[in-house]
Amino acid sequence: MMKLEQEQEVLMHIADMAIRTFVAESALLRAWKLADQRGESGAAFELDIMRTWLYDAADSINKSGKDAINAFADGDEQRMMLLGLKRFTKVEPFNSKEAKRRIADKLINDNRYPL
Protein backbone atom coordinates (compact mmCIF):
# COMPACT_ATOMS: atom_id res chain seq x y z
CA MET A 1 0.00 0.00 0.00
CA MET A 2 2.95 2.33 0.49
CA LYS A 3 3.59 2.46 -3.23
CA LEU A 4 -0.06 2.81 -4.28
CA GLU A 5 0.57 6.34 -5.58
CA GLN A 6 2.98 4.77 -8.06
CA GLU A 7 0.34 2.35 -9.30
CA GLN A 8 -1.60 4.72 -11.54
CA GLU A 9 -3.08 1.90 -13.62
CA VAL A 10 -4.59 0.23 -10.55
CA LEU A 11 -6.01 3.55 -9.38
CA MET A 12 -7.45 4.13 -12.86
CA HIS A 13 -9.23 0.75 -12.77
CA ILE A 14 -10.62 1.46 -9.29
CA ALA A 15 -11.83 4.89 -10.43
CA ASP A 16 -13.49 3.37 -13.51
CA MET A 17 -15.28 0.86 -11.30
CA ALA A 18 -16.45 3.57 -8.91
CA ILE A 19 -17.72 5.79 -11.72
CA ARG A 20 -19.64 2.98 -13.41
CA THR A 21 -21.10 1.87 -10.08
CA PHE A 22 -22.26 5.41 -9.28
CA VAL A 23 -23.87 5.85 -12.72
CA ALA A 24 -25.50 2.40 -12.49
CA GLU A 25 -26.98 3.20 -9.08
CA SER A 26 -28.24 6.58 -10.28
CA ALA A 27 -29.83 5.03 -13.38
CA LEU A 28 -31.44 2.31 -11.30
CA LEU A 29 -32.91 4.72 -8.75
CA ARG A 30 -34.17 7.07 -11.47
CA ALA A 31 -35.80 4.22 -13.42
CA TRP A 32 -37.45 2.87 -10.26
CA LYS A 33 -38.79 6.34 -9.47
CA LEU A 34 -40.24 6.70 -12.97
CA ALA A 35 -41.75 3.20 -12.81
CA ASP A 36 -43.39 4.08 -9.48
CA GLN A 37 -44.81 7.30 -10.97
CA ARG A 38 -45.93 6.02 -14.39
CA GLY A 39 -46.13 2.29 -13.89
CA GLU A 40 -43.79 -0.22 -15.45
CA SER A 41 -45.37 -0.02 -18.90
CA GLY A 42 -45.24 3.79 -18.82
CA ALA A 43 -41.54 3.75 -18.03
CA ALA A 44 -40.64 0.86 -20.36
CA PHE A 45 -38.31 3.05 -22.44
CA GLU A 46 -36.34 4.24 -19.42
CA LEU A 47 -36.28 0.72 -17.95
CA ASP A 48 -34.80 -0.60 -21.21
CA ILE A 49 -32.09 2.06 -21.07
CA MET A 50 -31.35 1.27 -17.42
CA ARG A 51 -31.26 -2.50 -17.91
CA THR A 52 -29.00 -2.15 -20.94
CA TRP A 53 -26.63 0.12 -19.02
CA LEU A 54 -26.52 -2.22 -15.99
CA TYR A 55 -25.93 -5.25 -18.20
CA ASP A 56 -23.00 -3.59 -19.98
CA ALA A 57 -21.65 -1.91 -16.83
CA ALA A 58 -21.37 -5.23 -14.97
CA ASP A 59 -19.03 -6.59 -17.65
CA SER A 60 -17.02 -3.38 -17.70
CA ILE A 61 -16.70 -3.35 -13.91
CA ASN A 62 -15.65 -7.00 -13.98
CA LYS A 63 -12.95 -6.27 -16.58
CA SER A 64 -11.56 -3.30 -14.65
CA GLY A 65 -11.60 -5.33 -11.45
CA LYS A 66 -9.74 -8.24 -13.05
CA ASP A 67 -7.15 -5.88 -14.47
CA ALA A 68 -6.63 -4.24 -11.08
CA ILE A 69 -6.47 -7.53 -9.15
CA ASN A 70 -4.08 -9.12 -11.65
CA ALA A 71 -1.80 -6.10 -11.30
CA PHE A 72 -1.21 -6.44 -7.56
CA ALA A 73 -2.21 -9.91 -6.35
CA ASP A 74 -1.07 -13.42 -7.03
CA GLY A 75 -1.56 -16.96 -5.80
CA ASP A 76 -4.44 -17.81 -3.48
CA GLU A 77 -5.14 -14.15 -2.72
CA GLN A 78 -5.61 -13.45 -6.43
CA ARG A 79 -7.88 -16.46 -6.93
CA MET A 80 -10.07 -15.51 -3.97
CA MET A 81 -10.37 -11.90 -5.09
CA LEU A 82 -11.24 -12.95 -8.63
CA LEU A 83 -13.92 -15.32 -7.31
CA GLY A 84 -15.42 -12.50 -5.23
CA LEU A 85 -15.35 -10.18 -8.21
CA LYS A 86 -17.09 -12.76 -10.38
CA ARG A 87 -19.75 -13.26 -7.70
CA PHE A 88 -20.51 -9.57 -7.32
CA THR A 89 -20.57 -8.73 -11.04
CA LYS A 90 -22.84 -11.60 -12.05
CA VAL A 91 -25.94 -10.51 -14.00
CA GLU A 92 -29.15 -12.23 -15.00
CA PRO A 93 -29.46 -13.09 -18.69
CA PHE A 94 -30.89 -10.14 -20.61
CA ASN A 95 -31.61 -9.70 -24.31
CA SER A 96 -29.84 -6.39 -24.77
CA LYS A 97 -30.19 -6.57 -28.56
CA GLU A 98 -33.99 -6.36 -28.34
CA ALA A 99 -33.83 -3.60 -25.72
CA LYS A 100 -31.44 -1.59 -27.90
CA ARG A 101 -33.79 -2.03 -30.86
CA ARG A 102 -36.75 -0.79 -28.79
CA ILE A 103 -34.69 2.22 -27.67
CA ALA A 104 -33.64 3.01 -31.24
CA ASP A 105 -37.19 2.56 -32.55
CA LYS A 106 -38.57 5.00 -29.98
CA LEU A 107 -35.90 7.59 -30.74
CA ILE A 108 -36.55 7.24 -34.48
CA ASN A 109 -40.34 7.44 -34.03
CA ASP A 110 -40.03 10.49 -31.77
CA ASN A 111 -37.47 12.04 -34.15
CA ARG A 112 -35.30 12.68 -31.07
CA TYR A 113 -31.60 12.31 -30.63
CA PRO A 114 -29.96 12.67 -28.23
CA LEU A 115 -32.36 12.03 -25.38
C-alpha positions as CSV (number, residue, x, y, z in Angstrom):
1,M,0.0,0.0,0.0
2,M,2.9,2.3,0.5
3,K,3.6,2.5,-3.2
4,L,-0.1,2.8,-4.3
5,E,0.6,6.3,-5.6
6,Q,3.0,4.8,-8.1
7,E,0.3,2.3,-9.3
8,Q,-1.6,4.7,-11.5
9,E,-3.1,1.9,-13.6
10,V,-4.6,0.2,-10.6
11,L,-6.0,3.5,-9.4
12,M,-7.5,4.1,-12.9
13,H,-9.2,0.7,-12.8
14,I,-10.6,1.5,-9.3
15,A,-11.8,4.9,-10.4
16,D,-13.5,3.4,-13.5
17,M,-15.3,0.9,-11.3
18,A,-16.5,3.6,-8.9
19,I,-17.7,5.8,-11.7
20,R,-19.6,3.0,-13.4
21,T,-21.1,1.9,-10.1
22,F,-22.3,5.4,-9.3
23,V,-23.9,5.8,-12.7
24,A,-25.5,2.4,-12.5
25,E,-27.0,3.2,-9.1
26,S,-28.2,6.6,-10.3
27,A,-29.8,5.0,-13.4
28,L,-31.4,2.3,-11.3
29,L,-32.9,4.7,-8.7
30,R,-34.2,7.1,-11.5
31,A,-35.8,4.2,-13.4
32,W,-37.4,2.9,-10.3
33,K,-38.8,6.3,-9.5
34,L,-40.2,6.7,-13.0
35,A,-41.8,3.2,-12.8
36,D,-43.4,4.1,-9.5
37,Q,-44.8,7.3,-11.0
38,R,-45.9,6.0,-14.4
39,G,-46.1,2.3,-13.9
40,E,-43.8,-0.2,-15.5
41,S,-45.4,0.0,-18.9
42,G,-45.2,3.8,-18.8
43,A,-41.5,3.7,-18.0
44,A,-40.6,0.9,-20.4
45,F,-38.3,3.0,-22.4
46,E,-36.3,4.2,-19.4
47,L,-36.3,0.7,-18.0
48,D,-34.8,-0.6,-21.2
49,I,-32.1,2.1,-21.1
50,M,-31.4,1.3,-17.4
51,R,-31.3,-2.5,-17.9
52,T,-29.0,-2.2,-20.9
53,W,-26.6,0.1,-19.0
54,L,-26.5,-2.2,-16.0
55,Y,-25.9,-5.3,-18.2
56,D,-23.0,-3.6,-20.0
57,A,-21.7,-1.9,-16.8
58,A,-21.4,-5.2,-15.0
59,D,-19.0,-6.6,-17.6
60,S,-17.0,-3.4,-17.7
61,I,-16.7,-3.3,-13.9
62,N,-15.7,-7.0,-14.0
63,K,-13.0,-6.3,-16.6
64,S,-11.6,-3.3,-14.7
65,G,-11.6,-5.3,-11.5
66,K,-9.7,-8.2,-13.1
67,D,-7.1,-5.9,-14.5
68,A,-6.6,-4.2,-11.1
69,I,-6.5,-7.5,-9.1
70,N,-4.1,-9.1,-11.6
71,A,-1.8,-6.1,-11.3
72,F,-1.2,-6.4,-7.6
73,A,-2.2,-9.9,-6.3
74,D,-1.1,-13.4,-7.0
75,G,-1.6,-17.0,-5.8
76,D,-4.4,-17.8,-3.5
77,E,-5.1,-14.2,-2.7
78,Q,-5.6,-13.4,-6.4
79,R,-7.9,-16.5,-6.9
80,M,-10.1,-15.5,-4.0
81,M,-10.4,-11.9,-5.1
82,L,-11.2,-13.0,-8.6
83,L,-13.9,-15.3,-7.3
84,G,-15.4,-12.5,-5.2
85,L,-15.4,-10.2,-8.2
86,K,-17.1,-12.8,-10.4
87,R,-19.7,-13.3,-7.7
88,F,-20.5,-9.6,-7.3
89,T,-20.6,-8.7,-11.0
90,K,-22.8,-11.6,-12.1
91,V,-25.9,-10.5,-14.0
92,E,-29.1,-12.2,-15.0
93,P,-29.5,-13.1,-18.7
94,F,-30.9,-10.1,-20.6
95,N,-31.6,-9.7,-24.3
96,S,-29.8,-6.4,-24.8
97,K,-30.2,-6.6,-28.6
98,E,-34.0,-6.4,-28.3
99,A,-33.8,-3.6,-25.7
100,K,-31.4,-1.6,-27.9
101,R,-33.8,-2.0,-30.9
102,R,-36.8,-0.8,-28.8
103,I,-34.7,2.2,-27.7
104,A,-33.6,3.0,-31.2
105,D,-37.2,2.6,-32.6
106,K,-38.6,5.0,-30.0
107,L,-35.9,7.6,-30.7
108,I,-36.5,7.2,-34.5
109,N,-40.3,7.4,-34.0
110,D,-40.0,10.5,-31.8
111,N,-37.5,12.0,-34.2
112,R,-35.3,12.7,-31.1
113,Y,-31.6,12.3,-30.6
114,P,-30.0,12.7,-28.2
115,L,-32.4,12.0,-25.4
